[in-house]
Amino acid sequence: MPVYLLKCPDCGHQFQSLVLNGAKVPEIWVCSECGSRAAEPIGERPSDFHPLEKPHGKGCPCCGGY
C-alpha cells in the first residue's frame, strides 16, 4: 500500500495519506490541518507493516487475522 507524502500550499502543513492497493488515487487531496482542498502529493514512500503484522506470523486481532 503506497503512503503518499502531501503538502498543503495554503497552510504549509505536510502530512501522509495511505491509499489501499487497488483503490483509485484521489483527484483532490484535503489538508488534514486546515481543510483546504488544494493539498498536493510531494512524494511516495513504501508502507510500513501494520504494528501486528510483522514477520512474527501471529496476524492482527483488530483485522480478524488473529
C-alpha positions in Angstrom: 0.0 0.0 0.0 1.6 3.3 -1.0 1.9 6.1 1.5 1.8 9.5 -0.1 3.5 12.5 1.3 1.4 15.6 0.9 1.8 19.3 1.4 -0.8 22.0 1.6 0.1 25.2 -0.3 -2.4 27.2 1.8 -1.0 26.5 5.3 2.3 24.6 4.6 1.2 21.5 6.6 2.9 18.3 5.5 1.2 15.0 6.1 0.8 11.4 4.9 -2.1 9.5 3.4 -2.4 5.8 2.8 -4.0 4.6 -0.5 -5.2 0.9 -0.4 -3.9 -1.4 -3.1 -6.4 -1.4 -6.0 -8.0 1.8 -4.9 -8.2 4.8 -7.1 -5.8 7.6 -6.1 -7.8 10.7 -5.1 -8.0 13.5 -7.6 -8.5 16.0 -4.7 -6.5 15.8 -1.5 -7.8 17.6 1.6 -5.4 19.0 4.1 -5.7 17.4 7.5 -4.8 20.7 9.2 -6.8 23.5 7.5 -9.3 21.5 5.4 -8.1 23.1 2.1 -8.8 21.0 -1.0 -5.5 22.1 -2.6 -3.1 19.7 -1.0 -0.7 18.1 -3.4 1.5 14.9 -3.3 5.2 15.7 -3.0 6.3 12.1 -2.9 5.6 8.5 -2.0 7.3 6.1 0.4 7.0 2.4 1.0 4.3 1.5 3.5 5.3 0.2 6.9 4.0 -3.1 8.3 0.8 -2.8 10.4 2.1 -3.0 14.0 0.7 -6.5 14.5 1.6 -7.8 11.0 5.3 -8.0 11.5 7.0 -11.2 10.5 6.1 -13.0 13.7 3.2 -14.6 11.8 0.6 -14.2 14.5 -1.7 -11.9 12.5 -3.7 -9.0 13.6 -6.5 -9.3 16.2 -8.1 -6.0 15.1 -8.3 -7.0 11.5 -9.6 -10.6 12.1 -6.3 -12.4 11.3 -5.5 -13.4 14.9 
